[in-house]
Amino acid sequence: MTLASYFNDLTPIVLRISGDFAIRWYGLSYVAGFVIAWAILFSLAKRRGSDGAPLIRIPPHRVGDALMWLVFGTIAGGRLGYCIFYEPSLLIKLSKDFPFWGVLAINKGGMASHFAILGCVLASWRISRGWKPLDSGDAGAPATREGVSTLRHVIDMLAITGPFGLFLGRIANFVNGELLGKVVAPPGESGPAWSVQFPTELLGWSGRRADGQPGLVRDALSHAPELSLQQQSALDALVRTGASIVGPDATWRQGLRYVIENAARFKSELAPLTSSRHPSQLYQALAEGLILAAVSWVVWWFYRKREGVTAGVWLMVYGVLRIVTELYRLPDAQFGDAGRPLGLSRGQWFSVGMVLAGAALFTWAIRSSRSGRNPADTPPVSG
C-alpha cells in the first residue's frame, strides 16, 4: 500500500558513541542556536548607530561571558521547569546509575521552553550588572564595571537572537519524532500529502498484557494509534524480527525500539501501522522561528532605543503563536483530559501568561520612554 503522507524515518542520532550515549541532532540544535546568538551579539557589539552609540551595551570581549550565563539559564530553567511542571517524579526518584538524580538525566524527558525563557530572563539580570574590567587599574581607584546595562536592554537582545535557537529546536523535535501533532488519518489509510507519519508513536504499545498473558496492549495515556487485531499481529511479528536482530535475550520492548530506530529499513512494514498527523513541530518552527524572528528584528530596528518594547512584543507574539500552533499538537499524555482546563493545554496556559507579561512589559517600556526616563539615553559605564 502506498500512503500519500511523508514517512519520517529520520534518525535523531548523528554519531553513536556507546549504547545510548551518542551525539544527537537535538543537542547540536542547542549548540548551533547558541553559536548563532554569539555571532549576532558579537557583530552588534562592534557596530554603532547613527548617533555614534554602540548598538548594544555589551563589550565585544564580554559577549562570550554573557553567552555562558545564557547557556546556564536556558538549560537550568528549561530542565527544572520540565521536571517541576511536567514530570515531577524526576525530582524524587533516585537512579542507581549515573547521573544518580533524574533531573540530570536529560535523556529522560526534555526541556520546557517557557521556563527556558524564564531562565534566560534571570541570566539577563546577571548580565545587566556588567563585569569587573579585565585591567582593574590602581588598587585605590574607584571600583567600576564594564558592560553595565539594564534588564530591558539585555532581554531585547534575547528577543532578536532567541528565535533562531527555537527554530532549530523545533526542527530537532521533528527529527526525533516527538511532540506529535493531531491525527488526520488512522493507520492503513492514505493521509494528505502535507501530513507526516511518525513511527515513534508506536512506542505506546507493549508486548504483554497487564495480566501477564501474551498479547499486545496499548498504553491508555500514550498517543499510540489504535490498531486492529490484524495490525497488532503484524506489529508483533515485526518487533520480534527486530528483537532477533538485537540478540537472543532481547525483550519485546528492545525489539520495538530497534525497529523504530531503524525505521528506514522497516518502512514498508511500519507505514501501514502508523497514523498520519499534522507536522506540528514544523508549524512551530515556522511560527516561533521565522515569523517571530522577522517581527522581532523589525520592531528592534525601529524601536531599539525604547528598551523593553522589543521584548514585550516578542513575548506577546510568541505567546499568541504558541497558543495557535498547539491547536494542532497533541497535549501532554501524562495529564490526560484533566490537563486541559477550558480546553487549553498546559503549554497554552503558560503562553497566556507570556502574553500578559509581554503586555505589561510593553506598557512599562512605552510609559518610561514617554516620561523621558528611558535608560537607553544613559551612557554605558565602563572601565
N, C-alpha and C positions, 0 to 999 in steps of 0.2 A: 504494500500500500504506500502511495506517495502522498505526503501531507504538505500543504502549502506553506505552513509556518516554518520559521528558521529553527533548526535544532541546535541548541547551544552545547557544543561538545568541546568548548574551550577548557583548558586546564588552568587552575589557579596557581600552579607551581612553575616557577621559572627554572629552578635548579634544586633537585632533591639532594640533600647532604647525607642524612641518615634517618631512616624511619620517617616520623612526622616532622623532623627538623629540616626545613627547606627555605629557600628564598622564594617568596611568593609575590605575585603581582600586587596584592593588597598592601604589603609592606613597602614595595617600591613606589606605589602611588603616594604614600606619605612622604617618602624621601624626595620624590620629584616635586611634590607640592611645596615643600619647604625650600628646595633649591630655587624654584621659580620665585617664591616670596623674597628670598635673599637677593636674587638678581634684580628684582624690581626695586626693592628698598635701597640697595646699593647704588643703583642708577639714579634714583630720585635724590639720594643724599648728596650726590655730587653736582646736581643741577640747581640753578637758581631761577626764580621767576623774573618777570619784567621789572619788579621793584628792587631787584638785587638780593632779596632774601632767599635762603635755601628753601626748596620745595618741602622738605621735611626736616625736623629738628633732631635728627639722629645723625651724629657724625659718621662719615663713611667707615671709619675704623671701628665703630661700635655696632655696626649692623649685625655682625656675627654674634656679638654678645646678646643683642636684642632677640635674635632668632633662637638662641638657646633657651631663653625664657619662654618664647612662644612654643617651642617644641615640648618643653616640660608642661606648660599649661594645657596644651592640646591633648597630650596623652593622658596626663593625670586627670584632667576634667572629664574627658570622654570615657575613660575606663571606669572611674569611680561612679560617674553618672549612670553608666550601664549596669554596674553591679548593684547600686542602690535602688534604682527605679525599674530595672528590667529583669535582673537575676540576683536578688538579694541573698540567695543561698550561697553564692560565691564568697560572701563576706564571712560566713560562719563555717563553711566546710574546709577542713584541713586536708591537704593531699599528702599521701605517703611518698610521693615522688616530687622531684623538682617541678615547680618552684615553691612547693610547700604551702602556698597560700593561693586560693582560687583567684583572687584579684589580679595576681601577676600572670596567671595563665591566660595570656591574651589569645591563645589558640582556641579557647573555650568561650564562646560568646564573642561579642565585638565591642564597638565603641558607640556611645550615644552622642550624636553630632551636636545636639542642643547644649550639652554640658561640656563638650569640647570647646564650643564657642564661649561659654561662661569661663572656662579655664583660661582661654586667651585674653578675656577681659581682665581677669585678675593678674595675668602676666603683664598686660599692658600698663597696669597701675605701677608695677615694679619698674618697667622700662621708663615710664614718665619721670621717675625720680632721678634718672641720669646715673652717671658713674664718676668715680674719682678720676681726675686726669692721670694719664699714664706717666707724665712727668710732674710729680707733686710740687716741685719748686722748693723754696726755702721752708725750713721747718716752722718758722714763725709766721709764715704768710697765712692770710685768712683762708679757710677751707672753701674750695669751690668745687663745683661738679659740672661736667660737660654733658651735653645732650639732655639737659633738663627740659621737660615739656609739660604738657597737660594730658590727662587721661583721654579727653576727647580727641586731641590731635593724634594720639597713638592708635586709638580704635578706628579712626578714619583710615589710617594706613592698613589696618587689618581688613577693612571693607573693600579695598581695591586689590588686595593680594589673596584674600581667602577664597574667592570663587574658583580659582584655578585648582587649588587643592580639593575643593568639594567636587569639582568636575571629575578629576582623576579618581577620587574615592568612589564615586558612583559607577564609573567605568569598571573599576575593580570589583564592585558589588555584582555587576553584570557578569563578569568573567567567572566569579565564584559561584554564580547561580544562587544568590541569597537575596533576601528582601523581595520575595516574589510578588508579581502582580496578580491581579484577579484573573480567573479562568474565563476564556472566551469560547473554548471548545473542549469537550471532555476527551479522554484518551480514545484513540481509534477513529476520531472524526477530524476531518480536514479543518484547520484553522485559517483565519485570514492571513494574507501574505505578510502583514506587519507584525503578527504575533510571534511569540517565541516559545519553544519547548525547553524546559529546564529539567533534565533527568535528576537533579538533586532533590526534587520533590518526592522521589521515591524513597528517600531516607526515612520517611514516616512509616514505612512498612517493616514488620518484624517477621521472622521465620518461625515463630512458635506462638500458639495461642496462650492467653493468660492462664488457662487451666493446665498448661504444660503439655497438651497434646499437639501433635504435628498439625500444621496448617498456618496460613498467613493471617496476620492480624494488623489492622490499621490503627495507628495511634489517633485517638479521638481529638487530641489537641494539636495535631500536626496539620500541615496543609497538603498532605499526600492525597492524590486523587482516589476516588472510589473506582475499584476495578471489578469486573465481572469474574466469575469463577474461572472462566477460560483464561482471562488475562492474568489472574493470580497464578494459575498453573504455569503460564508462560514466564512470568516473573520468577517464580520459584526455580524453574529449570535453568533460567539464565543465571541466576545468582549462584546456584550450585555449580554451574560451569566455572564461574568466577572463583568460587571457593576452591575448586580443584586445582586451579592455576596458582592460587596463593600458597597452597600446601596441604598436606593430608590432614592436619589438625585445625585447619581454618574453620571458623564459625560461619554461620549463615550471614551474620552481620558483616563480617570481614569480606565475604564474597560480594555482598551488595556494594560496599564501599569500593572494592576493586573495580567492579563493573562501571560504577559512576565515574570514578577517577579516570577510567579508560573508555569514556563514552564514545569517542570517535571510532573505536574498534568495534563497539557493540551497537552502533547507531541503528542499524536495520531492525534489531530486536527491541531496542529501547523506545524508538519513536512511537510505535503503536500503543505503548503503555504509558505515555506521557501526555499530559494535557497541554493545550495551547493557552498562553497567558499574555496579558499586557506586559510589555517590557518596561515596567515602572522604573527600573534603575536608569534606563536611557532617558525617560521623561524627566527624571530628577537631575540627571547630568545636564540636560539642556536647560532646565529651569534654574537650578542652583549654581550652575557653572556659567554657561554662555550668556543667558539673559541677565542674570544677576551681575555678572562682570560688566556687561555693557552699560547697565543702569548706573552702577557704582562709579565707573570711570567718568561718565558724562556729568553726574552730579558733582563729583570731586573736582573736576576740571573747572567748573563754573562757580562752585561754592566752597572751594577748599579753605578760604580764609574764615569762613563761618564754621569753626570747629564743632564737630558733632553732627552737623547736618548730613554728611555722607553716611556716617554710621547709623543715624536714625532712619534714613531712607533704606539703608541696607537691611536693617532688622525688620522693617515693615514689609519690604518686598520679599525678603526671604520667607518670612512667616506666611504671607499670602500664597506664595508659590508652593511652599511645602504643604499647606492645607489642601490646595487644589490637586497636586500630584499624588498625594496619599489617598485620594478618592479611587485611584486605580491600583493601589498597592494593598496587599493583604495586611490586616492588623497583626500584632504580635500574638502568636498562637498561645503562649503560656498564660495569657489573661482571659481567653475565651470571650464570650459575649459581655462579661462584666467589665471588660477593659475598654468598652466603647460607650461611656456616658453621653447621652444626647446624640449618639451616632458618630461621635468623633473618637479617633484612636488616641492613644497616649501621646504619640508624636504630634498629632494635630492640636491637642490641648497645649502642649509646650509651645507650639508655633503661635497659638493665640496669645500666649504670654509674651512672646517675642514681638508681636505686632504692637501690643500695648506698651512694652518697654521702648520700642522704637519711636512710637508717637510721643511718649514723654520726653525722650532724648531730643527729638526733633524740635519740639516746642521749647525746651530749655535752650537749645542752641540758637534758635531764632530770636528768642527774647534777649539772650545775652548779647547777640550782635547788634540788636536794635538799641540796647541801652548803652552801647559803646564800651562794654566790658569784655569784648572778645579777646582772649589771651593770645590770639594769633598776631596781634599788633605789638606784643611784648617781645623784645629781642631775646634770643636764647641765651642762657647762662653757659659759659664755657670756661675752660681753664686757660 
